[in-house]
Amino acid sequence: MRYLFLSTLLLLSSCETYHYYTQNAYTSTNHSNSNRLTEIPLSLHQNEIDVFFSHEKPKEKYIKAFLLEEIAYGEVSYGTLVNKLKRQAYEKGVDALIILSRDRNISETEYSFTVTNTVSALGVKYIKNLKFKEGIPKQAILSFFNEEKAVYIPQERLLMADKGQIRDSDQSNLYLQYFHHYSLDYMLYEINQNWRVLTKENSNQIYKRQYRTFDKTTTFTFTYDKEGKVIHVLRHHYLKDIPVQIEIEFEYKNGRVSKSNIYQKARFGEVIRDKNGVKLNRIHKRTELYEYHSDGRPLRRTIFQIRDDKPKPLMKLSYEYYSEKEYNQLISKAK
């Protein structure tokens, strides 16, 4: 038996068994942006985190940034919980913690005895440390292509988190259905307790992942090139007992994903032919192009629908970043 760590602990029962993301003895309840208290983007840092207790306040001027919480089961010291909060503070980009509460609850039954420790804090950012730099994420605009007018028309505004991803609370159905669920960020890297993972022995590469809900299981099988980049994903699930298989092929330029092609494989008993009558085993459904700024920041993702064997513009996701003027105005409002 061996152990594999993928941000969270994966329990491994055999060399080729799906492992699941387990709930650690420690639980951070706000790794999403749902407990954010400011619109100002903050970045991860390695500065020392100041800690204040409920009767104390920082001398520096600050803004309220996040509500943070840690839960631990069993006999755990107060200091350990505070250190866990400090780790969250680094990740969230805040400068100090103001401890709000600490609770210790005991539940006992005939067969069990459980101790639950909870500590919560306000994460604050010192105003002196809010300085503009190029590339601070602002928002992404999702637009549909209007064929009659031959222009893209904005449909949704999605706020971006500190690392440039779309905030969890802003992930609309359109964004999830067309962009996120066909990205490697989702298929390969997303981690929560719905995911299972399969790795091959003597390899750190993920071979398969499964996303499981109470009524559906979707399996993703990955193929890599010699450099370790994913070049092909087979996405498989059942729809009313009928297997549905989607293939996503990735291309790269300068080390980044530059293009993906999405195909739907023919279902059992289904006959697919091209315009010349040639039998096909899959249909080319969509192509997506990825564009970047010169420094690597995402610029645009554009989806083309394949009709009559030709790519037709369908929608795009355009990423926007704060100007210095916009950023300073945001800080002025928060003071």
C-alpha positions, 0 to 999 in steps of 0.5 A, a space after each residue: 500500500 502506498 499513499 498519494 497526495 493531491 492537495 488533499 489526502 487520497 487513500 489508496 487501497 490498491 495500485 489501480 483503484 479509484 481513490 477518493 478525496 477524504 475529509 481531513 481532520 481539519 476542515 477549512 470552510 471557505 476555500 471558495 470566495 463565498 466568504 469574501 467581504 471586498 471586491 478588491 483582488 488580493 494575491 497570495 503572499 509569504 509575509 508574516 500574518 499578524 494575529 489579534 484577539 477579539 479585544 485587540 485591533 490593528 494599528 494600521 488602517 485596514 479593510 475587511 477582506 474575508 471571514 475565515 473558519 477552521 474546524 478540527 475533530 478530536 483533541 487539538 490545541 488552540 495554537 494549531 487551529 490558529 496556525 491553520 487560519 494563518 495558512 488560509 490567510 496566506 492563500 487569501 492574501 490578507 495581512 492580519 487575523 482578528 480572532 472572532 470566536 473559539 468553540 469546543 463542543 462535545 457530543 456523546 452517544 452510547 457508541 461514540 464520543 466526538 470533540 469538535 473545535 471551531 475557530 473563526 476570524 476576520 481576515 483584513 488587508 492593510 491599506 498600505 499594502 494595496 498597491 497596483 500592479 499590471 495584470 490584476 484580474 477584474 472580470 470576464 465577459 461571455 458573449 454570443 455571436 449574432 450571425 445577422 449583425 456579424 458581431 458578438 453581443 455580451 451576455 454575462 459578466 463573470 467576476 474573476 478571482 485573485 488567480 484569474 479563474 472565474 469565481 465559484 459564485 459567478 459560474 453561470 450555467 452557460 459558462 459551466 456548460 460550454 467553457 469550464 466543463 471542457 477545460 483541464 482546470 475542471 477535468 484534471 485539476 478540480 478537487 472536491 469530494 465528488 471526484 475519484 482518481 485512478 493512477 498507474 503504478 510507478 507514475 505520478 500521472 493521473 490515468 482516469 478521474 470520475 465525477 460522481 453524483 447520486 444519479 450520474 457518474 462521468 469518467 475522464 480518461 487521459 492521454 499524455 504526450 512525451 512532455 507530460 501534457 494532456 493531448 486527449 481526454 475521453 469523457 464517458 457517461 450514460 444517458 438513460 442506459 445509453 453510453 455517451 462518449 465525448 473526445 477532447 483533443 488539445 494542442 499547445 503553443 509556447 507551453 500553453 493550451 492553444 486549441 481544443 477540438 471536441 468530438 462526439 463518438 457514434 453511439 451503439 447502433 448509430 450510423 454517422 456519415 459525412 456529406 459524401 456518404 463516408 461512414 464516420 465513428 465520430 462527429 466534430 462538434 466544436 473547436 475552441 481557441 485560447 489566446 493570451 497576453 504576451 506575459 501569459 495572462 488569458 486574453 480570450 477563449 473563442 468557441 466555434 460550432 462546426 456546421 457543414 464541416 466549417 467552423 462558425 463563431 458561437 461564443 467567446 469569453 474575454 478576460 479583463 484586468 484592472 487599470 491603475 485608475 480603476 484599481 485606485 478607485 476601488 480602494 478609495 471606495 473601500 476605505 
